[in-house]
């Protein structure tokens, strides 16, 4: 199975080929960047959840009570 299928829109001719070394390197770099972005997004979500839990504890209210207060604004 080929990595790339190129289609000439004018003729409809399809060419199947493997990635060039540059394309393969770019694909690997893009995959790593996406993985790092996912890790960062998860870390941010964890930090927000931890901060929210700490705030709720300081305020002495539950998550449901905080949601109720927020919806009242």
Residue frames relative to the residue before (quaternion, step in Angstrom):
aa qw qx qy qz dx dy dz
X 1.0000 0.0000 0.0000 0.0000 0.00 0.00 0.00
X 0.3786 -0.7421 0.5162 0.1986 3.54 -0.89 0.97
X 0.5374 -0.6387 0.4611 0.3010 3.52 -1.26 0.55
X 0.8041 0.1974 -0.0485 0.5586 3.57 0.98 -0.91
X 0.0895 -0.7458 0.6569 0.0651 3.54 -1.10 0.81
X 0.1109 -0.7834 0.6107 0.0315 3.55 -0.60 1.18
X 0.1083 -0.7915 0.6003 0.0365 3.57 -0.92 0.96
X 0.3081 -0.7164 0.5986 0.1830 3.56 -0.85 1.02
X 0.3753 -0.7706 0.4716 0.2073 3.58 -0.39 1.24
X 0.6495 0.5355 -0.3198 0.4349 3.57 1.08 -0.62
X 0.7988 0.2828 -0.1307 0.5147 3.56 0.90 -0.93
X 0.4094 -0.7164 0.4682 0.3161 3.58 1.18 -0.48
X 0.4356 0.6987 -0.4586 0.3343 3.58 1.29 0.10
X 0.1952 -0.7780 0.5900 0.0921 3.55 -0.93 0.97
X 0.1072 -0.7614 0.6376 0.0482 3.53 -1.06 0.87
X 0.1434 -0.7741 0.6131 0.0652 3.56 -0.78 1.06
X 0.1087 0.7964 -0.5826 0.1201 3.54 -0.89 1.00
X 0.5164 -0.5996 0.5016 0.3495 3.54 -1.31 0.22
X 0.6401 -0.5021 0.4041 0.4181 3.55 -1.31 0.27
X 0.4344 -0.6181 0.5736 0.3166 3.52 -1.23 0.55
X 0.6680 -0.4874 0.3480 0.4417 3.63 -1.16 0.28
X 0.6448 0.5142 -0.3235 0.4638 3.60 1.00 -0.77
X 0.6600 0.5003 -0.3056 0.4697 3.59 0.96 -0.87
X 0.6433 0.5183 -0.3199 0.4638 3.59 0.99 -0.82
X 0.6540 0.5020 -0.3106 0.4731 3.59 0.97 -0.83
X 0.6551 0.5031 -0.3121 0.4694 3.59 0.96 -0.83
X 0.6356 0.5261 -0.3263 0.4613 3.58 0.99 -0.82
X 0.6536 0.5008 -0.3085 0.4762 3.60 0.97 -0.83
X 0.6534 0.5056 -0.3103 0.4703 3.59 0.96 -0.84
X 0.6519 0.5105 -0.3103 0.4671 3.59 0.98 -0.82
X 0.6450 0.5177 -0.3173 0.4640 3.58 1.00 -0.83
X 0.6585 0.4981 -0.3055 0.4742 3.59 0.98 -0.83
X 0.6401 0.5146 -0.3247 0.4691 3.59 0.99 -0.80
X 0.6496 0.5034 -0.3160 0.4741 3.60 0.99 -0.78
X 0.6384 0.5235 -0.3253 0.4611 3.58 0.99 -0.80
X 0.6679 0.4935 -0.2965 0.4717 3.58 0.95 -0.89
X 0.6250 0.5278 -0.3358 0.4669 3.59 1.04 -0.72
X 0.6404 0.5171 -0.3212 0.4684 3.59 1.03 -0.78
X 0.6418 0.5160 -0.3173 0.4702 3.57 0.98 -0.86
X 0.6663 0.5016 -0.2983 0.4641 3.59 0.93 -0.89
X 0.6438 0.5196 -0.3158 0.4646 3.58 0.99 -0.86
X 0.6558 0.5014 -0.3074 0.4732 3.59 0.98 -0.81
X 0.6412 0.5157 -0.3218 0.4684 3.59 0.99 -0.81
X 0.6405 0.5172 -0.3191 0.4696 3.59 1.00 -0.80
X 0.6526 0.5102 -0.3137 0.4641 3.58 0.96 -0.87
X 0.6471 0.5099 -0.3165 0.4702 3.58 0.99 -0.81
X 0.6501 0.5176 -0.3146 0.4588 3.58 0.96 -0.86
X 0.6524 0.5060 -0.3138 0.4689 3.59 0.98 -0.83
X 0.6530 0.5126 -0.3142 0.4606 3.58 0.97 -0.87
X 0.6515 0.5088 -0.3094 0.4701 3.57 0.99 -0.82
X 0.6605 0.4997 -0.3028 0.4716 3.58 0.95 -0.88
X 0.6393 0.5189 -0.3248 0.4653 3.59 0.98 -0.81
X 0.6583 0.5074 -0.3107 0.4612 3.58 0.90 -0.92
X 0.6519 0.5080 -0.3164 0.4656 3.59 0.96 -0.83
X 0.6510 0.5118 -0.3138 0.4644 3.60 0.96 -0.83
X 0.6568 0.5064 -0.3140 0.4621 3.58 0.90 -0.89
X 0.6320 0.5233 -0.3290 0.4674 3.58 1.03 -0.77
X 0.6598 0.5042 -0.3087 0.4639 3.61 0.92 -0.89
X 0.7006 0.4549 -0.2636 0.4824 3.56 1.02 -0.82
X 0.3628 -0.7572 0.4692 0.2738 3.56 1.21 -0.44
X 0.5712 0.5592 -0.3992 0.4492 3.57 1.09 0.73
X 0.5047 -0.6363 0.4906 0.3159 3.54 -1.27 0.39
X 0.6744 -0.4760 0.3786 0.4185 3.52 -1.32 0.19
X 0.6384 0.5254 -0.3227 0.4608 3.58 1.01 -0.80
X 0.6514 0.5066 -0.3132 0.4700 3.58 0.99 -0.82
X 0.6352 0.5159 -0.3281 0.4719 3.60 1.01 -0.76
X 0.6430 0.5108 -0.3245 0.4694 3.59 0.98 -0.82
X 0.6411 0.5262 -0.3186 0.4590 3.57 0.99 -0.81
X 0.6536 0.4990 -0.3068 0.4793 3.58 0.97 -0.85
X 0.6640 0.5091 -0.3073 0.4532 3.59 0.92 -0.86
X 0.6765 0.4875 -0.3049 0.4601 3.60 0.98 -0.77
X 0.6169 0.5565 -0.3427 0.4385 3.58 1.21 -0.44
X 0.5974 0.5849 -0.3654 0.4092 3.60 1.20 -0.37
